[in-house]
Amino acid sequence: MRKLLAAAIGVCGLLLAQTASYATERLVFIGHWPVSDPFFNVIRNSAQLAADQMKVKVEFQNPPSGDLSQMARIIQQAAASKPDGIISTIPDMSVVGDPLKNAVASGIPVVIVNSGSPELAKEIGALIYIGQAEYDAGKAAGEKAKAAGVKSFVCVNHFYQQTVSHERCKGFADALGVPVGDQEIDSGTDPNTIVTRTAAFLKAHPKTEAILTLGPTGADPLIGWVRDQGAAGKYFFATFDLSKDIVDALKDGTVKVAVDQQPFIQGYGAVEVLTNYLRYGVLQANDIHSGPGLITKENLPQVLALAGKYR
């Protein structure tokens, strides 16, 4: 009995030691989102949930104003601090590509999420890419619009400088069977500017039938503007991602469809994949496509309880 008890105590001590060692693992999660972007909170919440469950430390860093040159410096500083791993977005390969490649070259495992592509992740030397197939996502929303008889649209692009954003607009246009042309506008990120530039486009193109926004940054102010104009039923309003305003607009029919890239999978999955790789040396063979999923008034109740937190 004494031998069995001693062995049991030894095993417990070993397990406790292993658990304690896990708590020292430090991951840095770097995103391109400005602090005002509500989408970042969903990614952060899911990543933190995984960190809490797996007992790792995650440090979240992003440029407050969304400045990509500042993001590149953040990546350099994070790599210099020698974390166990880095999770990052690739909003612009020409700006953040080299800092991420240097991190990999220094021996830091990297996972790419959200913006970027499997091809860019491989070019950097990252372990895996977790994100939405952007062109397919835009096309899925466009097919909904086409079914409603839409033939023209405006793509309100609030992150115009990021290459992947244009894939969303192009997919939507291809589904309608029309060229993007000048139907894509650089709206900026300021709510008033978004409304002003979109209103100017619609005035100059009065036959526009649909509004496509690429996230809450563009959708939220335009939802209010459309309602104020008494035009909630005039446009086929489609958007990417979710927010409280988008959920309310789906309920009352102002927004017809929201493309959900399931950011929970991006945040949670990145921490899970990287932690398992660090601890056990295991890594799935394929990249992970977290979306697109389409949310309409009909299936909205399924996501209401988690909207703004994990959806």
BAVO-160409 format. One record per residue: residue in three letters; x, y, z of N, C-alpha, C, CB in turn. Coordinates in steps of 0.001 Angstrom, whole numbers, padded with zeros to 6 digits, always signed. Each point is the difference from the previous one (the first is absolute). Last residue first. Glycine has a CB too. Example, Ala and Ser with C-alpha at 12.3 -4.5 7.8 and 13.67 -1.06 7.14 Angstrom:
<recs>
SER+012850-002250+007080+000820+001190+000060-000770+001090+000730+001184-000628-002145
ALA-000894-005092+002075-000890+001190+000000+000900+001200+000000-001892-001173+001246
</recs>
This chain:
<recs>
ARG-019848+035132-032204-000489-000080-001380-000040+001394-000621-001367-002049+000571
TYR+002633+001149+004033+000695-001075-000708-000446-000132-001455+000224-001180+002172
LYS-001570+005032+000331+000951-000584+000941+000828-001080-000684-001561+000500+001904
GLY-001885+001932-004154+000792+001039+000634+001020-000526+000986-001913+001477-000297
ALA-002131-004630-000691+000379+001117-000869+000728+001076+000791-001965-000481-001476
LEU-000142-003782+003035+001454+000162-000006+000464+001207-000820+000184-002460+000282
ALA-004842+001055+000229+000528-000032+001370+001491+000295+000051-001760-001648+000580
LEU-000626+001294-004822-000297+001208+000774+000677+000014+001366-002166+000124-001186
VAL+002034-003558-002516+001239+000689+000362-000221+001194+000931+000922-000730-002178
GLN-004466-002171+000406+001051-000924+000420+001245+000723+000519-000864-001626-001674
PRO-003007+003912-000306-000141-000393+001420+001109-000908+000509-002423+000216-000307
LEU+002158+001176-004443+000595+000923+000971-000147-000450+001448-000470+001804-001604
ASN-001107-003611-002875+000859-000783+000910+000661+000852+001075+000411-001570-001867
GLU-003603+003529-001265-000539-001322+000322+000880-000771+000983-001049-000037-002253
LYS+002224+004321+000356-001014+000147+001036-000499-001360+000475-000669+002200-000991
THR+005454-002486-000980-001178+000729-000453-000983+000114+001165+000320-000820-002391
ILE+005187-000615+001109-001012+000220+001028-001119+000856-000581+001737-000181+001842
LEU+002597-003243-003634-000938+001091-000274-001060+000057+001090+000399-000233-002477
GLY+005073-001422+001898-001324-000441+000385-000933+001181-000201+000900-001706+001681
PRO+004373+000308-003795-001101+000829+000491-001211-000797+000481+000779+001736-001558
GLY+003711-002565+003428-001221+000494-000611+000103-000112-001503-000380+001560+001919
SER+003853-003045+000992-000998+000236+001044-001336+000479-000572+001862+000543+001569
HIS+002565-003595-003183-000911+001037-000500-001141+000160+001006+000586-000523-002440
ILE+004687-001496+002741-001369-000028+000519-000796+001158-000581+000789-001096+002127
ASP+003740-002206-003767-000436+001288+000530-001474-000092+000385+001705+001231-001422
ASN+001185-005786+001482-000660+000969-000865-000260+001319+000701-001036-001882-001212
ALA+003129-002066+003281+000652+000155-001299-000562+001144-000824+000445-002413+000045
GLN-000042+002108+005512-000813-000548-001092+000596+000383-001349-002053+000117+001450
LEU+004872-000829+003113-000534+001065-000853-000820-000634-001116+001968+001520+000530
VAL+001307-002441+004410-001020-000469-000942-000590+001183-000760-000529-001960+001502
GLY+003850+001673+002333+000566-000123-001326-000976-000501-001043+002138-000397+001089
TYR-002645+001536+003793-000002-001400-000432+000595-000211-001392-002001-000318+001413
ARG+001745+004657+000988+000040-001008+001058+000256-001410-000522-001547+001429+001287
LEU+001149+002428-004230+001085+000245+000945+000135-001137+001013-000362+002458-000285
TYR-003215-002563-002797+001266-000150-000713+001176+000155+000956-001075+000871-002096
ASN-003253-000088+003719+000209-001435-000233+001320-000259-000733-002492-000326-000076
THR+001224+004808+000709+000314-000628+001282+000260-001500-000168-001404+001728+001167
LEU-000023+000764-004917+001360+000372+000381+000408-000666+001312-000289+002187-001189
VAL-004159-002798-000406+000974-000598-000918+001421+000263+000455-001618+000274-001868
GLU-001887+001786+004315-000018-001454+000159+001072-000664-000868-002460+000108+000512
VAL+001738+004538-000938+000627-000303+001291+000091-001513+000202-000888+002164+000958
ALA-001359-000715-004786+001409+000378-000084+000740-000334+001288-000608+001823-001594
GLY-004140-002458+001318+000771-000999-000737+001481+000312-000053-002007-000437-001338
TYR-001068+003535+003293+000145-001208+000817+000915-001007-000687-002291+000370+000964
GLY+001330+003557-003426+000685+000296+001255+000272-001232+000830-001074+002197-000028
GLN-001291-002754-004067+001296+000623-000258+000767+000258+001288-000953+001044-002046
ILE-003500-002711+002139+000918-001042-000459+001398+000581-000205-001913-001222-001105
PHE-001530+004212+002188+000292-000868+001146+001022-001063-000385-002314+000396+000907
PRO+000398+002581-004141+001268+000387+000625+000336-000802+001244-000370+002252-000894
GLN-002917-002591-003329+000172-000772+001217+001348+000290+000669-001472-001774-000974
GLN-000751+003796-002952+001239-000759-000187+000377-000783+001250+000760+001719-001633
ASP-005465+000385-000670+000679-000302+001263+001246-000839-000277-002200+000095+001257
VAL-001354+003486-003873+000965-001080-000228+000791-000206+001283+000163+000531-002488
ALA-005330+001416+001561+001311+000299+000572+000897-001216-000209-001006+001584+001733
VAL-003951+000686-003901+000896-001124+000263+001311+000512+000583-001050-001324-001874
LYS-002789+004195+001228-000559-001254-000512+000876-001201+000326-001070+001294-001824
VAL-000042+003743+004194+001089-000808-000565-000578-001350-000391+001769+001182+001412
THR-004938+001571+000160+000831+001012-000656+001193-000670-000666-000717+001739+001681
GLY-002771-003941+001079+000033-000125-001448+000811+001045-000721-002166-001011+000210
ASP+001380+000001+004681-001063+000816-000607+000041+000011-001530+000056+001409+002038
LYS+003121-004043+000520-001317-000251+000584-001097+000768-000722+001099-000397+002194
LEU+003432+001128-003286-000462-001278-000524-001408-000303+000509+002378-000827-000115
ALA-000268+004569+001861-000395+000251-001380-000437-001285-000708+001586+001934-000052
ASP+000144-002144+004448-001289+000698+000026-000520+000232-001414+000647+001109+002156
VAL+003648-002953-001774-000997-000952+000484-001386+000643+000001+001751-001141+001417
ILE+001880+003892-002411-000277-000911-001114-001059-001024+000405+002353+000307-000859
ASP-000806+002672+004164-000796+000710-001001-000361-000902-001169+001114+002124+000664
LYS+001753-003837+002667-001361+000191+000536-000887+000678-001039+000921+000164+002345
SER+002851-002861-004548+000068+000958+001101-001422+000131+000528+002018+001274-000987
LEU+001158-004508-002882-001147+000322+000840+000335+001088+001007-000825-002331-000284
ASP+002654+000429-005054+000164-000014+001447-001267+000459+000727+002437+000423-000331
PHE-002241+001104-004661+000846-001029+000598-000020+000177+001514+001481-000103-002068
THR-005513+001505-001639+001199+000403+000726+000807-001221+000426-001178+002067+000797
ALA-003315+000222-004021+000772-001174+000427+001254+000484+000704-000891-001407-001917
PHE-004162+003278-000128+001135+000331+000867+000650-001303+000457-001104+002170+000777
PHE-002259-000172-004706+000375-001313+000526+001300+000228+000766-001132-001328-001926
TYR-002471+005395+001221+001250-000677-000375+000049-001427+000553+001163+002228-000046
LYS-004979+000683+000797+000427+000343-001361+001183-000830-000477-000826+002293+000406
GLY-001515-002084+004013-000494-000996-000945+000460+000219-001418-001934-000242+001444
ALA+003147+003205+002129+000349-001341+000474-000455-001088-000960-000153+000845+002325
ALA+000061+004278-002240+000349-000837-001154+000349-001429+000403+000819+002043-001157
GLY-001716+002410+003526-001228-000717-000325+000200-000964-001154-001306+001942+000819
GLN+004612+000852+001526-000441+000401-001333-001336-000646-000386+002401+000285-000640
ASP-000254-001389+004723-000317+001438+000059-000543+000511-001335+001792+000294+001729
ARG-000190-004745-001474-001264+000160+000731-000426+001462+000026+000559-001998+001411
VAL+003590+001021-003266-001058-000545-000858-001363+000162+000670+001631-001654-000986
TRP+002187+002841+003508-000261+000957-001085-001134-000478-000897+002402+000699+000060
GLY-000833-003543+003421-000698+001169+000529-000383+000978-001091+001238-000281+002119
ILE+001367-003366-003375-001307-000491+000435-000840+001167+000532+000999-002269+000556
LEU+003492+003049-001625-000880+000006-001163-001383-000569+000312+002015-000218-001437
PRO+001520+000312+004747-000472+001342-000314-000979+000028-001175+002153+000863+000874
ASP-000421-005192+000343-000718+000651+001098-000456+001424-000337+001334-001391+001566
ALA+001425-001358-004654-001433-000301+000100-000721+000846+001034+000528-002297-000703
GLY+004295+002450-000057-000777+000621-001062-001490-000167+000190+001889-000398-001511
THR+000931-001484+004709+000515+001366-000149-000767+000746-001085+002273-000766+000752
PRO-003054-003945+000089-000743+000960+000816+000480+001442-000151-000390-001839+001589
GLY+001406-001254-005774+000093-000231+001433-000773+001049+000763+002221-001061-000314
LEU-001835+001052-004474+000958-001070+000273+000226-000254+001487+001082+000577-002135
THR-005403+001127-001337+001024+000502+000912+000863-001172+000450-001503+001902+000777
LEU-002200-000612-004951+000823-001033+000639+001028+000683+000881-000333-001600-001940
ILE-004659+002706-000742+001131+000533+000764+000714-001181+000646-001186+002230+000439
ALA-002392-001518-004981+000485-000695+001193+001154+000763+000630-000716-002196-000977
GLU-001678+003701-003006-001016-000836+000645+000456-000661+001298-000897-000396-002247
THR+001727+004984-001316+000663-001013+000834-001036-000766+000812+002080+001422+000130
LYS-002685+002446-003187-000567-001323-000305+000670-001127+000788-000545+000844-002276
PRO+001867+003926+002419-001317-000207+000622-000630-001367-000276-000305+002428-000195
HIS+005080+000081+000287-000427-001255-000643-001360-000402+000584+002431-000747-000370
ALA-000334+004687+001872+000533+000003-001368-000435-001233-000784+001956+001310+000814
LYS-003191-000927+003695-000600+001140-000685+000440+000045-001455-000070+001263+002160
LEU+001988-004464+000674-001388-000348-000292-000729+001143-000711-000005-001509+002001
PHE+004463+002221-000507-000034-001012-001065-001440-000304-000399+002152-000992+000852
ALA-001501+003849+002788+000406+000664-001245-000036-000980-001168+001450+001584+001309
ALA-002238-003247+003018-001135+000811-000453+000309+000697-001318-000682+000340+002381
THR+004148-002693-000285-000994-000922-000538-001206+000760-000540+000765-001759+001613
ARG+002622+004221+000529+000490-000554-001271-001007-000963-000628+002341+000243+000845
THR-003340+001648+003446+000107+001053-001017+000399-000570-001354+000615+001627+001789
VAL-000733-004508+002015-001343+000408-000429+000077+001008-001133-000865-000415+002309
ILE+004910-000890-000385-000632-001160-000633-001374+000371-000545+001253-001537+001545
THR+001039+004685+001075+000555-000093-001357-000623-001162-000764+002151+000999+000814
ASN-003277-000497+003720-000578+001092-000791+000487-000037-001442-000145+001387+002069
PRO+001959-004562+001031-001422-000214-000278-000633+001082-000864-000116-001175+002149
ASP+005313-000327-002449-000785+000941+000806-001476-000138-000351+001957+001601+000127
THR+001604-003985-002412-000524-000640+001208-000813+000928+000896+001942-001493-000108
GLY-001049+001139-005616+000663+000404+001231-000673-000662+001192+000658+002193-001040
SER-001788-002812-003732-000856+000771+000896+000745+000604+001178-001849-001469-000669
ASP+002493-000314-004591+000832+000076+001209-000726+000919+000965+002196-000394-001278
ILE-004640-002619-002713+000498+001301+000442+000851-000155+001255-002021+001121-000992
GLU-000324-003952-003562+000725-000130+001264+000570+001350+000378+000557-002414-000478
GLN-002822+001877-003586-000999-000327+001027+000644-000277+001358-001465-000934-001794
ASP+003445+001974-002684-000012+001048+001024-001064-000256+001064+000830+001617-001709
GLY+000828-005873-000849+000122+001372-000487+000042+001005+001128-001183-000676-002053
VAL-000039-004353+001499+000038+000856+001193+000062+001468-000414+001153-001828+001313
PRO-003595-001680-004598+001345+000385+000446-000070+000855+001258+000812-000094-002371
VAL-004546-003742+001316+000341+001365-000409+001430+000301+000425-002419+000736+000189
GLY-000532-004656+000887+000331-000001-001420+000304+001379-000540-001422-001978-000240
LEU+000339+000208+004821-001022+000759-000723+000223-000024-001505-000249+001458+001991
ALA+003402-003509+000822-001261-000710+000208-001143+000700-000734+000827-000805+002238
ASP+003397+002854-002199-000012-001163-000889-001291-000798+000149+002495-000100+000135
ALA-001733+003768+002801-000243+000443-001375-000102-001183-000957+001214+002129+000500
PHE-000020-002992+003973-001382+000479-000055-000362+000384-001428+000159+000820+002376
GLY+004284-001981-001536-000861-001175+000086-001459+000375-000113+001700-001115+001409
LYS+001456+004595-001180+000045-000689-001288-000887-001242+000003+002325+000857-000348
CYS-001747+001599+004366-000775+000771-000975-000074-000723-001341+000686+002116+001151
ARG+002011-004020+002179-001399-000036+000427-000887+000715-001021+000729-000068+002418
GLU+003936+000206-002933-000535-001307-000379-001469-000126+000391+002286-000996+000262
HIS+000317+004753+001003-000511+000112-001365-000563-001325-000502+001665+001807-000433
SER+000534-001462+004680-001315+000657+000020-000620+000042-001383+000739+001375+001937
VAL+003745-002998-000993-001080-000987+000091-001383+000641-000040+001529-001451+001312
THR+002538+004150-001309-000250-000723-001248-001213-000916+000083+002428+000107-000458
GLN-001725+004491+003173+000304-001410+000223-000467-000823-001201-000201+000314+002506
GLN-000530+004440-001953+001426-000235-000229+000385-001460+000147+000432+002290+000804
TYR-004925-000570+000081+000313-000035-001423+001454-000358-000277-001771+001687-000345
PHE-001858-001738+004115+001428-000327+000121+000575-000248-001391-000357-001002+002308
HIS-004205+002229-001718+000612+000815+001053+001465-000376+000252-002260+000231+001040
ASN-001678-000534-005115+001216-000652+000484+000715+000897+001009+000227-001238-002186
VAL-005071+000273-000504+000528+001013+000914+001184-000621+000737-002291+001129+000274
CYS-000499-002009-005037+000783-000696+001024+000694+001066+000846+000356-002066-001489
VAL-004978+001964-001765+001170+000748+000423+000679-000799+001098-001056+002238-000611
PHE-002359-003691-003839+000272+000128+001430+001114+001019+000234-000731-002389+000374
SER-003040-000462-004165+001012+001035+000236+000185+000192+001498-000587+001151-002176
LYS-002538-004317+000385+000909+000075-001148+001105+001038+000181-001888-000721-001433
VAL-002238-002628+004210+000937+001126+000008+000938-000063-001208-000120+000072+002517
GLY-003568-003185-000873-000148+000820-001200+000940+001178-000099-002310-000684+000022
ALA+001962-003059+003254-000993+001040+000283-000164+000969-001170+000557-000199+002424
ALA+002648-003263-002528-001290-000679+000137-001129+000985+000284+001197-002027+000829
LYS+003241+003606-000902-000454-000337-001356-001366-000668+000041+002382-000252-000742
ALA-000224+001136+004826-000490+001223-000621-000549-000271-001403+001667+001315+001340
LYS+000374-004840+000954-001242+000357+000685-000624+001237-000640+000883-000991+002141
GLU+003318-000263-003630-001003-000944-000508-001348+000224+000667+001808-001670-000444
GLY+001954+004125+001937-000479+000461-001293-001058-000906-000595+002201+001028-000355
ALA+000012-002258+004343-000921+001107+000256-000594+000513-001306+001311+000628+002050
ALA+001944-003921-002443-001166-000572+000681-001039+001079+000297+001465-001777+001008
LYS+002726+003073-002777-000844-000623-001015-001262-000587+000625+002040-000504-001370
GLY+001296+002328+004181-000676+001044-000749-000967-000572-001021+001976+001455+000334
ALA+000643-004512+001986-000928+000648+000913-000782+001105-000708+001532-000536+001911
ASP+001960-001695-004167-001167-000868+000128-001061+000629+000896+001472-001992-000343
TYR+002663+004198-000035-000731+000066-001268-001281-000829+000078+002167+000335-001242
GLU+000726-000499+005008-000653+001292-000183-000803+000103-001296+001831+000982+001327
ALA-000626-004849+002213+000298+000113-001419-000751+001234-000510+000340-002547-000284
GLN+001261+002011+005517-001062-000123-000984+000539+000050-001423-001565+001042+001625
GLY+004513-002826+002708-000767+001166-000413-001018-000337-001068+001939+001414+000569
ILE+002947-003174+001750-001377-000188+000472-000792+001249-000389+000740-001500+001955
TYR+004305-001266-003100-000872+001175-000191-001405-000354+000471+001386+000818-001977
ILE+003954-002722+003272-001336-000244-000533-000717+001341-000201-000100-002271+001152
LEU+004814+001838+000142-000462-001370+000186-001287-000272-000753+001090-000019+002220
ALA+002449+003745-004025-000895-000216+001137-000459-001451+000055-000756+002387-000137
GLY+003675+000199-003044+000519-001133+000757-000841-000301+001228+002270+000563-000814
ILE-002762+002738-002990+000625+000487+001226+000701-001136+000752-001749+001800+000150
GLU-000755-002798-003997+001140+000837-000397+000760+000508+001222-001237+000681-002075
LYS-002792-003075+002706+001096-000883-000398+001239+000802-000379-001666-001692-000793
ALA-002230+004081+001765+000477-000648+001221+001179-000918-000312-002316+000121+000985
LEU+000047+001891-004549+000865+000961+000692+000562-000605+001285-001339+001899-000968
GLU-001750-004500-001459+001214+000199-000791+000972+000945+000693-001324-000406-002074
PRO-003017-000391+003906+000896-001141+000185+001321+000175-000732-001993-001443+000264
SER-000282+005957+001116-000443-001150-000784+000919-001178+000312-000920+001500-001847
GLY-000854+003737+003873+001121-000710-000587-000552-001132-000841+001527+000602+001930
SER-003816+001448+002582+000355+000584-001291+001302-000609-000489-001180+002148+000590
ASN-000881-004682+003103-000884+001064-000462+000355+000551-001362-000354+000553+002341
VAL+004250-003112+000447-001460-000053+000109-000634+001178-000723+000201-001190+002197
ILE+004750-001970-001387-000649+001137-000643-001508-000167+000076+001967+000310-001545
VAL+002625-002074+004498-001284-000381-000581-000643+001259-000574-000292-001945+001638
VAL+005613+000195-000003-000987+001034-000311-001249-000644-000589+001835+001692-000391
PRO+003146-002736+003457-001105-000511-000817-001098+001053-000146+000520-002340+000766
ILE+004863+003157-000017-001300+000175+000649-001096-000561-000896+000829+002057+001211
GLY+004057-001666-002150-000421-001199+000716-001329+000104+000706+002345-000459+000272
SER+000099+003574-003316+000631-000001+001324-000445-001180+000852+000132+002475-000126
ALA-001954-001667-004204+001423-000312-000161+000728-000056+001343-000064+001091-002246
VAL-004460+000302+002104+000100-001429-000284+001461-000422-000088-002197+000075-001219
ALA+001373+004485+001682-000393-000688+001233+000135-001513-000180-001589+001884+000577
ASN+002275+000845-004310+001138+000082+000915-000298-000711+001317+000663+002173-001052
LYS-004108-001744-002130+001014-000946-000479+001202-000019+000941-000752+000385-002373
LEU-002548+002808+003231-000478-001337+000338+000988-001077-000463-002366+000833-000164
PRO+003271+003711-000926+000099-000223+001447-000471-001392+000421-000337+002438+000314
ASP-000137-001294-004939+001387-000183+000427+000135-000172+001512+000698+001349-001962
GLY-005084-000443+000106+000579-001270-000434+001397-000247+000528-001372+000190-002010
VAL-001692+003781+002435+000240-000876+001154+000677-001319-000369-001981+001029+001062
VAL+001125+002450-004414+000311+000726+001235+000398-000949+001131-001598+001794-000701
SER+000214-003269-003678+001144+000877-000233+000424+000744+001259-000748+000249-002350
MET-003155-003076+002239+001250-000777-000002+001219+000905-000150-001236-001942-000981
ASP-003595+002940+003196+000757+000454-001181+001373-000669+000049-001238+002255-000087
PRO-002081-003536+003222-000820+000956-000750+000677+000483-001280-001007+000707+002154
ILE+001399-004885+001292+000813+000553-001089-000876+000971-000806+001455-002120-000119
THR-001289+000016+005597-000709+000187-001265+000995+000497-001045-002188+000507+001205
SER+003371-003627+003346-000065+001302-000667-000911-000033-001215+002302+000484+000801
ILE+000193-003081+003873-001183-000088-000850-000165+001376-000637-001131-001813+001455
ILE+005460-001000+001097-000663+001225-000446-001197-000372-000865+002182+001291+000080
GLY+001242-003671+004118-000651-000034-001297-000663+001323-000308-000354-002441+000253
ASP+003216+001715+003522-000027-001393-000450-000668-000128-001365-000062-000747+002388
PRO+002680+005325-001141-001153-000763+000497+000084-001448-000470-001411+002088-000004
LYS+004716+002109-000096+000155-001454+000026-001205-000720+000611+002452+000357+000159
SER-001377+004483-001273-000272-000396+001381+000029-001513+000189-001375+002053+000246
ALA+001881+000051-004539+001195+000276+000805-000191-000416+001453+000545+001900-001523
ALA-004189-002150-001498+000990-001038-000301+001249+000175+000853-000878-000149-002342
ALA-002439+003467+002638-000487-001255+000581+001012-001112-000227-002377+000723-000375
GLN+003198+003436-001621+000194+000076+001445-000430-001298+000685-000351+002483-000109
GLN-000421-002055-004522+001437-000023+000263+000286-000020+001500+000393+001231-002149
ILE-004853-000693+000765+000465-001365-000282+001488-000132+000311-001760-000244-001787
ILE-000124+004503+002085-000482-000829+001100+000461-001447-000182-001999+001514+000277
ARG+002822+001563-003720+000907+000232+001143-000401-000861+001198+000399+002359-000796
ALA-003192-002431-002969+001279-000637-000336+000995+000155+001147-000411+000448-002443
MET-003694+001812+002775-000170-001431+000212+001299-000747-000288-002431+000205-000594
GLN+002234+004334-000387+000120-000205+001444-000171-001480+000342-000873+002331+000417
SER+000181-001064-004781+001426+000142+000283+000260-000174+001496+000257+001550-001978
LEU-004726-001521+000444+000693-001254-000270+001507+000084+000230-001773-000511-001642
ASP-002594+003013+004020+001123+000316-000881+000878-001234-000192-000046+002405+000765
GLY-004081-001656+002030-000010-000877-001157+001138+000260-000977-002434-000127+000268
SER+001552+002169+004132-000699+000658-001103-000097-000875-001239+000788+002164+000888
PRO+001364-003783+003151-001237+000655+000436-000807+000624-001132+001131+000431+002132
PRO+002018-004810-002589+000189+001449-000128-001297+000725+000336+001767-000354-001766
ASN-000602-004360+004122-000423+000480-001312+000192+001510-000062-001674-001892-000223
GLN+002187-002985+003577+000601+001266-000410-000512+000374-001390+002066-000466+001400
PHE-002577-003257+003121-000628+000564-001191+000604+001371-000303-002140-001263+000489
GLU+003603-003542+002220+000099+001456+000023-000559+000534-001316+002041-000063+001535
VAL-002453-004736+001553-000089+000654-001300+000040+001505+000204-001331-001927-000958
LYS+002527-003074+003695-000132+001445+000076-000023+000577-001415+001178+000041+002248
VAL-002910-005046-000261+001119+000712-000604-000269+001494+000131+000470-001907-001630
LYS-003373-002202+002759+000950+000526+000983+001282+000510-000647-000945-001580+001667
MET-003362-000240-003480+001248-000729-000225+001135+000494+000900-000723-000372-002356
GLN-003651+002354+002509-000234-001438+000093+001295-000795-000109-002261+000353-000972
ASP+002343+004370+000479-000416-000342+001357-000147-001512+000158-001174+002213+000190
ALA+002096-000533-004475+001160+000180+000874-000326-000392+001440+000812+001845-001490
ALA-004275-001801-001726+000914-001124-000222+001199+000084+000930-000730-000118-002389
LEU-002219+003717+002514-000671-001191+000516+000896-001221-000157-002237+000996-000565
GLN+003635+003026-001359+000199+000004+001448-000661-001206+000648+000114+002493-000037
ALA-000734-001796-004566+001393-000360+000259+000266-000070+001511+000688+001089-002179
SER-004890+000432+000769+000133-001436-000256+001424-000482+000260-001830+000159-001701
ASN+000869+004476+002176-000753-000783+000976+000212-001499-000197-001696+001832+000103
ARG+003567+001196-003271+000704+000029+001285-000708-000874+001036+000818+002318-000519
ILE-002856-001687-003698+001228-000787-000139+000697-000121+001354+000255+000764-002399
VAL-003892+002074+002294-000454-001378-000157+001195-000944-000118-002107+000811-001118
ASN+002869+003855+001259-000403-000508+001307-000441-001458-000078-000682+002313+000650
PHE+001802+000161-004586+001180-000428+000750-000384-000608+001334+001330+001779-001114
PHE-004569+000316-001698+000320-001367-000408+001174-000546+000803-000859+000494-002301
PRO-000743+004082+002599-000625-000975+000900+000323-001441-000355-001811+001627+000350
ASP+004696+003039-001002-000642-001026-000814-000597-001079+000901+001605+000459-001899
SER+001112+003414+003297-001420+000303-000163-000758-001093-000746+000596+002402+000018
VAL+004219-002328+000742-000706-000320+001246-001502+000223-000126+002051+000618+001273
PRO+000671-001993-005656+000082+001105+000955-000835-000333+001227+000358+001664-001870
TRP+001912-005564-001226-001195+000778+000305+000295+001200+000890-001323-002078-000229
HIS+004217-001660-001498+000060+001296-000688-001127+000932+000408+001090-001137-001903
GLY+001475-002889+004983-001002+000232-001041+000125+001381-000599-001518-001570+001155
ILE+004139-002495+002146+000122+001327-000611-001005+000132-001139+002451+000113+000623
PHE-000899-003193+003984-001031+000053-001040-000020+001423-000557-001400-001840+001123
VAL+004886-001634+001833-000342+001383-000318-000939-000013-001203+002225+000871+000912
LEU-000693-004519+003318-000328+000248-001395-000323+001480-000184-000864-002366-000273
ARG+003361-001236+004072-000460+001362-000317-000180+000164-001503+001180+000891+002037
GLU-000562-004731+002382-000002+000210-001442-000647+001346-000320-000095-002497-000402
THR+000373+000513+004825+001072+000923-000362+000032+000273-001503+001309-000828+001956
ALA-004333-002257+000234-000389+001378+000293+001082+001004-000385-001407-000862+001856
TYR+002056-003874-002147-000839+000500-001077-000336+001476+000200-000942-002299-000296
SER+003272-000096+003636+000870+000382-001111-000803+000551-001160+001634-001741+000697
ALA-003884+000040+003085+000644+001279+000305+000873+000457-001157-000036-000568+002434
THR-001941-003667-002700-001013+001049-000115+000609+001366+000233-001747-001606+000754
GLN+004496-002124-000066-000269+000195-001414-001006+001110-000221+000507-002395-000403
ALA+000429+001150+004790+001171+000656-000578-000215+000275-001478+001471-001132+001679
LEU-004701-001355+000600-000036+001396+000437+001152+000771-000602-001109-000676+002129
LEU+001023-003925-002867-001082+000660-000742-000091+001468+000360-001247-002153-000085
LEU+004311-000499+002485+000439+000143-001384-001052+000748-000818+001334-002128+000195
GLY-002374+000996+004233+001010+001056-000041+000483+000273-001404+000687-000636+002276
CYS-003613-002939-001569-000698+001287+000180+000977+001158-000075-001724-001126+001421
VAL+003539-003189-001472-000714+000288-001259-000708+001337+000083-000309-002451-000405
GLY+002406+000897+004303+000992+000345-001016-000651+000374-001318+001609-001527+001105
ILE-004276-000097+002389+000450+001366+000300+000993+000468-001041-000364-000392+002443
ALA-001021-004043-002705-001099+000900-000360+000388+001453+000231-001648-001794+000575
ALA+004645-001563+000785-000047+000080-001461-001072+000977-000448+000813-002359-000162
ALA-000478+001424+004719+001158+000789-000428-000005+000177-001512+001316-000847+001965
LEU-004564-001944-000097-000260+001391+000368+001127+000897-000469-001312-000763+001982
LEU+001835-003874-002517-001031+000503-000898-000286+001469+000258-000989-002284-000110
LYS+003946+000091+003005+000612+000145-001324-001000+000573-001001+001530-001930+000501
ARG-003023+000883+003851+000883+001165+000051+000609+000265-001384+000511-000477+002437
MET-003156-003321-001947-000821+001197+000000+000866+001263+000000-001800-001266+001208
</recs>
